[in-house]
Amino acid sequence: MLSKVLEQERYEVVEAADGDEAIRRHFDQPADLIIIDIIMPGKEGIEIVLEIKEKDPKAKFIVVSGGNWYGSDVEFEIAETLGAKTLKKPFERKALLEAIKQLQNEI
């Protein structure tokens, strides 16, 4: 769904099946923005943010999560401390586009 929304807005989208692939793809061809879920196969979202930020401090992230599971608030706080925007699922198209716009203004 995210890919379709972003492509309709004329963003180029590259997908990754898991955290390790996301990291590899970013360092092969750096993305302007990475949208990542807190829960990912392999590495968790915050691990991915930390690993990429260590080598690329200017990397921009939107971190999403699918609910109010135990610990999600802490994960969001960590993501925000690292400079990421956060969105709780379900979120509206407008909220996603606004978060992207805010991050673009920081570039």
C-alpha positions in Angstrom: 0.0 0.0 0.0 2.8 2.5 0.9 4.5 1.9 -2.4 1.3 2.6 -4.4 0.7 5.8 -2.4 4.2 7.0 -2.9 4.4 6.1 -6.6 1.1 8.0 -7.1 2.8 11.0 -5.6 5.7 10.5 -8.1 8.3 9.2 -5.6 10.7 6.5 -6.7 10.2 3.5 -4.4 12.7 0.7 -3.7 11.4 -2.1 -1.4 13.4 -4.5 0.9 12.1 -7.8 2.2 13.9 -7.5 5.5 16.2 -5.3 7.6 19.5 -6.6 6.3 18.3 -6.0 2.7 17.3 -2.5 3.6 20.7 -1.8 5.0 22.5 -3.2 1.9 20.2 -1.4 -0.5 20.8 1.9 1.3 24.6 1.6 1.2 24.5 0.4 -2.4 22.3 3.4 -3.5 21.5 5.8 -0.7 17.9 6.7 -0.3 16.6 10.2 0.4 14.1 8.7 2.9 13.7 5.3 4.5 10.3 4.2 5.7 10.7 1.3 8.1 8.5 -0.8 10.5 9.6 -1.3 14.0 8.9 -5.1 13.6 11.0 -6.4 10.7 12.3 -9.9 9.8 15.9 -10.3 10.7 16.8 -7.0 12.4 14.2 -4.8 14.1 13.5 -1.3 12.8 15.4 0.6 15.5 18.5 -1.7 15.0 18.3 -0.7 11.3 18.0 3.0 12.1 21.0 2.8 14.4 23.2 0.8 12.0 22.5 3.2 9.1 22.8 6.3 11.2 26.2 5.2 12.5 27.6 5.3 9.0 25.2 7.9 7.5 24.1 10.4 10.2 22.1 12.4 7.6 19.8 9.5 6.7 16.2 10.3 7.1 13.6 7.9 8.5 9.9 7.5 9.0 9.3 4.7 11.6 5.9 3.0 11.6 4.3 0.5 14.0 1.1 -1.5 13.8 -0.3 -0.8 17.2 0.0 -0.3 20.9 2.0 -3.4 21.8 4.1 -3.3 24.9 7.2 -1.3 24.2 6.1 0.5 21.1 6.0 3.9 22.8 9.6 3.4 23.9 10.6 2.4 20.4 8.9 5.5 19.0 10.7 7.7 21.6 14.1 6.2 20.5 13.3 6.7 16.9 12.3 10.3 17.5 15.5 10.9 19.5 17.4 9.7 16.4 15.6 12.3 14.3 12.9 10.0 12.7 9.3 10.9 12.2 6.9 8.3 13.6 3.5 7.1 12.5 1.2 4.6 14.2 -0.8 2.3 11.9 -3.3 2.8 10.6 -2.4 6.2 9.4 -3.9 8.3 6.7 -2.2 9.2 3.4 -2.2 12.9 4.5 -0.2 12.0 7.7 2.4 10.1 5.6 2.8 12.9 3.1 3.1 15.5 5.8 5.8 13.5 7.5 7.7 13.2 4.2 7.3 17.0 3.6 8.7 17.8 7.1 11.7 15.6 6.5 12.3 17.1 3.0 12.4 20.5 4.6 15.1 19.3 6.9 17.4 18.3 4.0 
